[in-house]
Amino acid sequence: MKVRLCLSGLISELKLAVPWGHIAAKAWGTLKGSPVLCLHGWLDNANSFDTLIPLLPQDLHYVAMDFGGHGLSSHYSPGVPYYFQNFVNEIRRVVAALKWNRFSIMGHSFGGAVAGMFSCTFPEMVDKLILLDVSPFALDFHEVENLLTYKRRAIEHMLQVEASQKPLHVVSPEEMLQRFLENHSHVSEKCGELLLQRGTTKVPTGLVLNRDRRMTLPELSFDFVSEEWFVHFIRKLQAHVLLVKAIHGYFNVRRENDANKEPFLYMTRILKSTLKERFQFVEVPGTHYVHMNEPQLVAGIISSFLQSKPRLPNQL
């Protein structure tokens, strides 16, 4: 385990063994503090929380992991697809390695959806759930109809990549950043550089991406849930839930030309009616990556939620 000091406190770089290699992670705060697991978005990495965590209570213990195939974590073995449930499985392996029995989870985008599914699958383990500009599940009225199409594309894409003998694409640092920002309009240049620090590897002629090339669109890994499943899953939750929505966030990323906000409105309505005082919803100015670009806009809200001492929910 490598440990280094920085202005934001003690940071530990972790490598946790899994059957296909290792899960990489980084930690902040004190080992004696209540644990908080931080989950990044699709094709991002643990550096997604570098600007936010220094602004949060430092008497807690934060661990931000790289999902398999992302950042510094091992790629899945040949022939093993990146299905949604596999990422839920990774959380269980990581907390077992850390010997955590009860903890909080903070997830951004895809990481929040994985966190939501884990929190309903292992409800007794999750104390608080913080969702950064995301639904606790992949809920989308339109996408459920396309689920089988996505599953087919995922299989075909994996076979295509595995059959390809193309070498890794090497580009200059400047070109890498330019391409990244073109594909991530909601990420500032500073935060793009931060994500690429952990998301690329230097080679003699430039940089190569660390991520597994078998991953493309998040839709190919998501398990979209119906309205009925959503209600059933939410009833299993024991955690207190904080949903922070960026005003120019999620729907501007995936539904730029679609004014239909019904899935999001339905989701918040069910969360409020089911969880009651255990659900808190806050809107903040900013884009889908507000937690990175302008962490001061969300840090106070998240800090108050983490420091609150909620009543334990009734047994469900």
N, C-alpha and C positions, 0 to 999 in steps of 0.2 A: 504494500500500500504506500503510495507516494503522498506526502503531505507538504504543503507550502503555505507561507503566510502572505496575505495581501491586505489591502486597505479595508476590505469588507469583512475581515476576520479570518478564522481558520478554514481552509478549504482542503478536503481530502479527495484524492482521485482514487476511485475504487474499481476493482475488476472482480466480478462475482461469477463463479464457475456455473455453467449450465451444460447440458449434454452436448450441445453443438459448438461450444466454445466458451465465451464469456459475455456478460452484460457489463458494460462500462457505466460508471456513474460518478457524480461529484457531490460532495457534502459540504454544508455550511452549518454554523452554529455550534451548539454544545451537545455532546453525546448524552448528557443527562436530561436534555430537554425533550418535550413531547415530540414524537416523530411526524414529519410531513413528507410524503412522497410526491414529487413533482414530475408531471408527464407532459412531454412536448408534443407539438403538432406533427402532421404528416410530412415526412422528409426533412424535418428540423432535427434538433438534437438538444442535449442538456444545457447548452449555452443559451437556450431560449430564456432561461431564468436568471442570467448573470446580472442584468440591470435591475431586476425586481427584488430578489432575495436580500440584497444589502439594505433595503428599505423596510424590511419586515422585522418583527421581534427577533432579536438575536439570542434569546434564551430558549429557542426551539431548535430542533435538529432537522435540517432539510436535506433530503437526498433527491437529486435530479438524475434520472437514469436515461440512457440512450436505448430506445427500443431496438430489438434485433434488426440488423440490416441498416441501422442508422448510426451516425456519429462514429464513435470508437468501438461500438459493440460488434460482435461476430455476426457474419451473415448466416442465414439458415443453411443447412446442409443441402446439397443438390437434390432436387426433386421435392423439396418441402416448400409448399406455398406460404405466402404471408397472409393467412386468413385472420380475420378479426379476433376470433377466439384465442388464437395463438398469443396475441398481445396481452389478453386478459391473463392467460397462463403465465406470461413473463412476470407480471406483477406478483403473482402468488409465489413464484420461485425467488424473486428478489426479496420480498419481506420475510420469507423463510430463512434465507441466507443472513439477513440482518437481525433475525430473531425478534421481529416485531409481531405482537399479538393484536394490538389495537393502535390505529394511527389515523391521520388525516391525509387526504389526497387533494392536490391541486393540479388540474389538467387544462391545457389549452387546446382548443380545436379537436383534432382527432384524439389527442391524449385525454380530453375530457369525456369523450364518448366511451373510450376504453375504461376510464375511471368509473363512469356511471354503471357500466355492465359489471365491473368487478364489485362495486358497492352493493349491487343487488344480488349478486351470486354469493358473496361472503359478507352479508350485512352486519354480522356481529363484529367484524374486524375494523369497520370504518366509522370513525367518530364524527368527522366533518368532511364535506365534499365541496370543493371550490371549483366551479365551472367557469372558465374564461372564454366568453364569446362562443358558446357551444351548447347544444342540447345534451342531456345525460345519455342519450342513445342516438343512433342514426335514424331519426324519425323524419320521413319525408313522404308525403302522400303520393307523389309522382314516382319516386324512385322504387318503391316497393314493386310496382308493375315491371320494372326493369331488372329486378334482382337476378333472375336466371340468365339474362343477357350479360350482366356483369360477371357472374360466376363463369360463364363460358369464355368471355374475353380474358379473364384472369388465367385460366388454364392454358388457353392458346398463347397468351403472351409469355408465360413462363416457359413453355416448350420452345417458343421461338428464340428467346434469349439464351436458353441452355444449349440450343443447337448452333447458335452464332459463335464464331471464333474471332469476332472483332476485338482488337486490343482496347484497353482503356483509353478514353479520349483525353488527351493532355492539352491544356490551354494555359495561357499566361494568367497570372493573378488578376490583372486588370480586366481581361476578357471574361474570366470566371465571374468576377463581381458584376460586370455589366450584364451578363446573361442572367445571373441570379436575380438582379433587380428588375429586369424586364419581365421575368416570370413571377415575381413577387411584388406587385405594385403597392402592397400595404406595408412593406418593410423599408425602413429608412436605410440609407447607405451605411451608417454606423452599425446598425443591427445586422445588416447583411454581412458585413465583414466579420462580426462576432459569430454568426452561425457558420460561416465558411471556415473559420479558424478550426472548428471541431469537425466540420463536415467535409474537409478535403485533406489530402496528403501531398506533401511536396515531393516531386521527383526531379531529376536533373534538368528537364526541359520545361517545367511548369507545375501545374497542379492537376490532380485527378480527384473526382468525387469519391467519397468513402461509401456512399449508399449503394445498396444492392441494386443492380440494374433490372432485376426482376420486378421491382416496384415501380409503378407508373402513377396512375390515378388512384386516389383514395377510394373511389367507388368500387374498385375491383377487390378491395379488402373488406369494406364495410359489410355488416349484416344489418340491413334496414329492417326496422320493426314496424308492425302495423299499429293502429290506434289501440286495438284491444290488447296487444302484447305490451304496449307502453304502459297502459293503466295497470296491468298485472304486475309488471316489473317494479313500478314506482311504489306499489303497496308493500313491497319487500324491504324497501329502504328503511334503515334505522338511523342513518346519519342526518345531521343538520346540513342543509344545502344552501350555498351562496352562489347565485348565478349573476355574473358580471357581464353585461352585454355592451359592446361598443356600438354607438349610434350608427357609425358607418362601417360596421363589421361584417359578420358572417354572410348575410344575404347579399352584400355588395361583392363578395368574393365568388360565391357559387351561383347566385341568382341575379346577376347585374341587370338583366333585362326582364326580370320577372317580379311583378308587383305583388304576387301572392304570398302574403306573410302568414297564412292560416296555420301551417305546421308549427311555427314558432309560437303563435298565440295559443294554439291548442295545448302545446307543451307547458307553457307557463300557467295556463288555467288549471291543468291537471295537477301540476306540482303544488299550486296554492291550495286547491281543494283537498288534496290528499295529505300533504305534510303540514298544512296550517302554519303554526308558529315556528316550525322547523325549516321553513323556506323563506329565503330573503332574496329579493330581486333588485338589482341596481343597474341603471344605465349610466354610461359615462361617455364623454366626447372622445372621438378617436376612431381608429380603424381596427381591423381584425388583430393586429399585432400591438395594440395599445399597451399591453403589459411589458413589451420590450421598448417600444418607441418612446412612450411617455409613462414610465412606471409610477411616477408620483401621482398620477390620476387614479390609480387603483390601489396603491400600497396602503393608504389609510383605511380603506374599506376592508381589505383583506386582513390587515392587522387587527382591527376591532373584532372581526369574526373569529379569528384564530385565538384571540385572548379571552373571548367570552366563555362563560362556564354554563353551557346549556344543561337543562334537565335531561336525564336519560329518557329516551322514548319508551313508551309502553311496549311490552313484548308483542310482536305482531304474529 
